[in-house]
Amino acid sequence: MKGNDPRYSRVNRKKMRNKSNQILNIMIGLVVLLIIIVGASIIVGNNDDEGEESAVEQGEVDEAGSTDNQSQNEENDSGSESENEMDSGETGDDESNDAGQSDSGSEETGESVSIDEEVSGDEEADIEKIVPDNDEIIMETVIDKGWQPVGTTQTGIHESKYDGESVDWNEKKKAISYATGHSEDELIFWKIKNGGGPQKSIGIVSTRDKSKKYRVFLEWVDGKGWKPVQMDNLKTLDFEY
């Protein structure tokens, strides 16, 4: 019978073993697949947790940064306000100083004006003007106490000269020009003559256009030169001189 055939029994046993091996392999494959699925799930879950933690940490950092920036902005605003207050204070001080300087400047100006007025008054007091009555030659006589000697390069005993070229002659012209307030180039020197003594002279001059005419009296001061002592503003040059 087939059931008792040894070859049949070996074949059946072999088939059974093959089926058992297939089942076992399938089960092992399922176990391995389950292990892979479970491992992948764990890994993915860990990554998600780490991502969430990173997001949370990043959010905390952002919030902290925002807080720090806000604090920094507030400090900057506070600093700006302080600087503005300081600037306002400095501006106020500057304005106060400017005002004080203006006031002091006004006071100084007032003093200066006062001094100038006094000087002007003194100058006028030093100048004596005499207007003669019915004089055909003299319009006005001026005596200025502020006149000074014009200086000299002459040494030794002084000798008055009227040669038209000497140092003494030229120093006479300089003194006459000084008294009139005109430069020598602006004047015509009509005559320079002895003024009644060895150390006295008289010069008759006019402007180039003859609109102003002068007679100037000079005196010699040893070591200092010729000094104007009187000046006549003349009406005419038509007289003997």
Residue pairs with C-beta under 8 A, 6 or more apart in sequence:
2 8
123 146
126 144
126 145
126 146
127 142
127 143
127 144
127 145
127 146
128 142
128 143
128 144
128 145
129 140
129 141
129 142
129 143
130 140
130 141
130 142
130 143
131 139
131 140
131 141
132 138
132 141
135 235
136 235
136 236
137 232
137 234
137 235
137 236
137 239
138 215
138 232
138 233
138 234
138 235
139 232
139 233
139 234
139 235
140 232
140 233
141 230
141 231
141 232
141 233
142 230
142 231
142 232
142 233
143 229
143 230
143 231
144 179
144 228
144 231
147 178
147 179
147 227
147 228
147 229
148 224
148 227
149 175
149 221
149 224
149 225
149 226
149 227
150 171
150 174
150 175
150 178
150 225
150 226
150 227
151 171
151 224
151 225
152 167
152 171
152 223
152 224
152 225
152 226
153 167
153 171
154 167
154 168
154 171
154 225
158 168
158 199
158 220
158 222
159 168
160 168
160 194
160 198
160 199
160 201
160 220
161 168
161 169
162 169
162 192
162 193
162 194
162 201
163 169
169 192
171 225
171 226
172 192
172 201
172 203
172 218
172 226
173 184
173 189
173 192
173 203
174 184
174 226
175 216
175 218
175 225
175 226
175 227
175 228
176 187
176 189
176 192
176 203
176 205
176 214
176 216
176 218
176 228
177 183
177 184
177 187
178 228
179 214
179 216
179 228
179 231
180 187
180 205
180 212
180 214
180 216
180 231
182 207
182 212
186 207
186 208
187 205
187 206
187 207
187 208
188 205
188 206
188 207
188 208
188 210
189 203
189 204
189 205
190 204
190 205
190 206
190 237
190 241
191 203
191 204
191 241
192 201
192 202
192 203
192 204
193 201
193 202
193 203
193 241
194 200
194 201
194 202
195 201
195 202
195 217
195 218
195 219
199 219
199 220
200 217
200 218
200 219
200 220
201 217
201 218
201 226
202 215
202 216
202 217
202 218
202 241
203 214
203 215
203 216
203 218
204 213
204 214
204 215
204 234
204 237
204 241
205 213
205 214
205 216
206 212
206 213
206 214
206 237
207 213
210 237
212 233
213 233
213 234
213 235
213 236
213 237
214 231
214 232
214 233
214 234
215 231
215 232
215 234
215 241
216 228
216 230
216 231
216 232
217 228
217 229
217 230
217 231
218 226
218 227
218 228
218 229
219 226
219 227
219 229
220 226
220 227
221 227
